[in-house]
Amino acid sequence: MRRSAGERSGWRWGAALVLAAGLAGCATTDDGAPARQGQDAASVIPASTNETEQRRRARIRLELAANYYQQGNYQVALDELRQALQVDPGYAAAYGVLGLVYRDLGDLDRAEDSFQRGLQLAPNDSELNNNYGWFLCQTGRERRAIDHFMRALKDPLYATPAKPLHNAGICALRTGDEAAAEGYFQRAFQVDPSNAVAMYNLASLYLKRRNLERAKFYAQRLLSTYEPTSQTLWLALKVEHARGDRDGEASLASQLRRRFPSSPEAGMLASGKFDD
């Protein structure tokens, strides 16, 4: 079954991440990353083997908090997290989710403090480093962010290494370092060939450089892997336009008009704004 690729907002369409529907989806933020990109509340909850009764009780509260967070019910999530930390004040994963909640609420000081406290307790935790790195990237500290993404990759057992890699790519783009971004996206794609963030951004980079066959490869693979959106169709259409493939361009234009007639991309097509 083909997966839904979600929607984009901002200057880069991110997409899949491990988060598919809810936290695992492909909707994006204004930074061009997937919505709550790198902030998988569920995945920061460690396995429950060999845990104490205190940790078991705190973990149950944390699982409830993660579910409420994913539903956007921040106040209840905060209540559950506070109870989890009352039970087990040394629970690093709870501080990690607390950081996510405060970040989404716009309380950046408390978010910073929560992430820092979690990393003091578990400095090598891959998910905490990835989530804190994304927080740093969103708050204008891209180079520090990339350091934390690289720390996240040090654990050979980390289940989702494509996340910090494509996050690093997005942060590198924000600093203007396209060569580094390309490297991170390529690594993310090698680790996870279904990674839509990597595919979209690689296609965009290669289109910008007029490396049109490589741009076509990633744009077409993205369309064949995920249900098309107006953004992915527009990207593929621009590639075909640049290649001079009028049949391919016409086919994609027809799909864009038919499926997303009111989209900004359909408007750009009507105006011939292929450089936007």
C-alpha positions in Angstrom: 0.0 0.0 0.0 1.3 3.5 -0.8 1.7 5.8 2.1 0.4 9.3 2.4 3.0 12.0 2.0 1.1 14.7 3.9 1.5 18.4 3.2 4.1 21.0 3.3 4.4 24.5 4.8 7.5 26.7 4.6 10.5 26.8 2.3 11.3 23.1 2.3 8.9 20.3 2.2 10.1 17.7 4.6 8.1 14.5 4.8 8.2 11.2 6.2 10.5 10.7 9.2 9.6 7.7 11.2 6.6 9.6 12.4 3.7 8.5 10.1 0.1 9.6 11.1 0.4 11.8 14.1 4.0 11.9 15.1 4.9 9.6 12.3 3.4 11.6 9.5 4.7 13.8 6.8 3.1 17.1 7.6 5.7 19.8 7.9 6.5 22.9 9.9 7.6 26.3 8.7 11.1 25.1 8.9 10.3 22.6 6.2 10.7 19.6 8.4 8.0 17.1 9.2 5.6 18.3 11.8 7.2 17.6 15.2 10.1 16.4 13.2 12.5 14.4 15.2 10.2 14.8 18.2 8.8 11.3 18.4 7.4 11.3 21.9 6.5 7.6 21.8 10.0 6.6 20.8 11.7 8.3 23.7 10.0 5.9 26.1 12.6 3.1 26.9 11.7 -0.6 26.9 10.2 -1.8 30.1 12.4 -4.8 30.8 14.0 -5.1 34.2 12.5 -1.9 35.6 11.7 -1.1 39.2 8.2 -0.6 40.4 8.9 3.1 40.7 10.0 3.2 37.0 7.1 1.1 35.9 4.6 3.6 37.5 6.4 6.5 36.0 6.6 4.9 32.6 2.8 4.4 32.6 2.3 8.1 33.2 4.8 8.9 30.5 3.0 6.7 28.0 -0.2 8.6 28.8 1.6 11.9 28.5 3.0 10.9 25.1 -0.4 10.0 23.8 -1.9 13.3 25.0 1.0 15.2 23.5 0.4 13.6 20.1 -3.3 14.6 20.3 -2.3 18.2 21.1 -3.7 18.0 24.6 -0.8 19.8 26.2 -2.3 20.6 29.6 -3.1 17.0 30.4 0.2 15.9 29.0 1.9 18.3 31.4 -0.1 16.9 34.3 0.9 13.3 33.5 4.5 14.3 33.1 4.6 16.1 36.4 3.1 13.0 38.1 5.7 10.8 36.3 8.5 12.9 37.6 7.0 13.0 41.1 7.2 9.2 41.1 10.6 9.0 39.5 12.6 12.3 39.5 15.5 10.7 37.7 13.5 9.6 34.6 15.4 11.2 31.7 12.7 10.2 29.1 10.1 12.2 31.0 12.2 15.3 30.8 12.6 14.7 27.1 8.9 14.7 26.4 8.5 17.6 28.8 10.8 19.5 26.5 8.7 18.7 23.5 5.5 19.9 25.2 7.1 23.2 26.3 8.5 23.7 22.9 5.1 23.3 21.3 3.7 25.7 23.9 6.3 28.3 23.0 7.9 28.2 26.4 11.4 28.0 25.1 13.2 28.5 28.5 11.4 25.6 30.1 11.9 23.5 27.0 15.6 24.2 27.2 15.8 23.4 30.9 13.8 20.1 30.4 16.0 18.9 27.6 19.2 19.8 29.5 18.0 18.0 32.6 17.2 14.9 30.6 20.6 14.9 29.0 22.3 15.4 32.3 20.6 12.1 33.4 21.2 10.3 30.1 23.9 12.2 28.0 24.2 9.4 25.4 20.5 8.9 24.8 20.0 9.0 21.0 16.4 10.1 21.0 17.0 12.9 23.5 20.0 14.1 21.5 18.0 14.1 18.3 15.0 15.9 19.9 17.2 18.5 21.6 19.1 18.9 18.3 15.9 19.7 16.5 15.0 22.2 19.2 18.4 23.9 18.8 17.9 24.0 15.0 14.5 25.6 15.4 15.9 28.3 17.7 18.7 29.4 15.5 21.5 27.3 16.9 22.0 25.1 13.9 25.7 24.2 14.3 25.1 23.0 17.9 22.1 21.1 16.7 24.2 19.1 14.2 26.6 18.2 17.0 23.7 16.6 18.9 22.4 14.8 15.8 25.9 13.3 15.4 25.8 12.2 19.0 22.5 10.5 18.4 24.1 8.4 15.6 26.9 7.1 17.9 24.6 4.4 19.2 24.9 1.5 16.7 21.6 0.1 18.0 19.6 3.3 17.4 16.6 2.2 15.5 16.0 5.3 13.4 19.3 6.8 12.3 17.7 8.5 9.3 16.0 11.0 11.6 19.1 12.8 12.9 20.6 12.6 9.4 17.8 14.3 7.6 17.4 16.7 10.5 21.1 17.6 10.1 20.5 18.1 6.4 17.7 20.6 7.1 19.9 22.5 9.6 22.8 22.6 7.2 20.5 24.1 4.6 19.5 26.8 7.0 23.1 27.7 7.4 23.5 27.8 3.6 25.9 24.8 3.5 24.3 22.9 0.6 27.2 20.6 0.2 26.9 19.4 3.8 23.2 19.1 3.5 23.5 17.0 0.4 25.8 14.6 2.3 23.4 14.3 5.2 20.4 13.7 3.0 22.3 11.1 0.9 23.3 9.3 4.1 19.7 9.4 5.3 18.5 8.0 1.9 21.1 5.2 2.1 20.0 4.2 5.6 16.3 4.5 4.7 15.5 4.6 0.9 11.9 5.5 1.7 12.9 8.6 3.6 10.8 11.3 2.0 12.6 14.2 3.6 15.8 13.1 2.0 14.2 12.4 -1.4 12.4 15.8 -1.6 15.4 17.8 -0.6 17.8 15.9 -2.8 15.5 16.4 -5.8 15.2 20.1 -4.9 19.0 20.5 -4.5 19.7 18.8 -7.8 17.1 20.8 -9.6 18.6 24.0 -8.3 22.0 22.8 -9.6 20.5 21.7 -13.0 21.6 18.1 -12.3 18.3 17.1 -13.8 18.6 13.4 -14.1 19.4 13.0 -10.5 16.6 15.4 -9.6 14.3 13.3 -11.7 15.4 10.1 -9.9 14.5 11.4 -6.5 11.3 13.3 -7.5 9.9 10.3 -9.3 10.9 7.9 -6.5 9.1 10.1 -4.1 5.9 10.1 -6.2 6.1 6.3 -6.6 6.6 5.7 -2.9 4.0 8.1 -1.4 0.6 9.3 -2.4 1.2 12.5 -4.4 0.6 15.9 -2.9 0.5 19.2 -4.6 4.0 19.8 -3.5 5.5 16.6 -4.7 3.7 16.9 -8.0 4.9 20.4 -8.5 8.5 19.5 -7.7 8.4 16.6 -10.3 6.7 18.9 -12.8 9.4 21.5 -12.4 12.0 18.8 -13.0 10.3 17.7 -16.2 9.9 21.3 -17.3 13.6 21.9 -16.8 14.4 18.7 -18.7 12.3 19.8 -21.6 10.1 16.7 -21.4 6.8 18.2 -22.4 4.9 15.0 -22.3 6.0 14.3 -18.7 5.3 17.9 -17.8 1.8 17.8 -19.3 1.0 14.5 -17.5 2.0 15.9 -14.1 0.3 19.3 -14.8 -2.9 17.4 -15.5 -2.7 15.5 -12.2 -2.0 18.7 -10.3 -4.9 20.6 -11.8 -7.3 17.6 -11.3 -6.3 16.6 -7.8 -5.3 19.9 -6.2 -7.1 22.7 -8.3 -7.1 25.2 -5.4 -3.5 24.6 -4.3 -0.8 27.3 -4.4 1.1 25.0 -6.7 -1.8 24.9 -9.2 -1.8 28.7 -9.1 1.9 28.8 -9.8 1.4 26.4 -12.7 -1.3 28.6 -14.2 1.0 31.6 -13.9 4.0 29.8 -15.3 6.1 30.5 -12.2 8.4 27.5 -12.5 11.2 29.1 -10.6 9.1 29.5 -7.4 
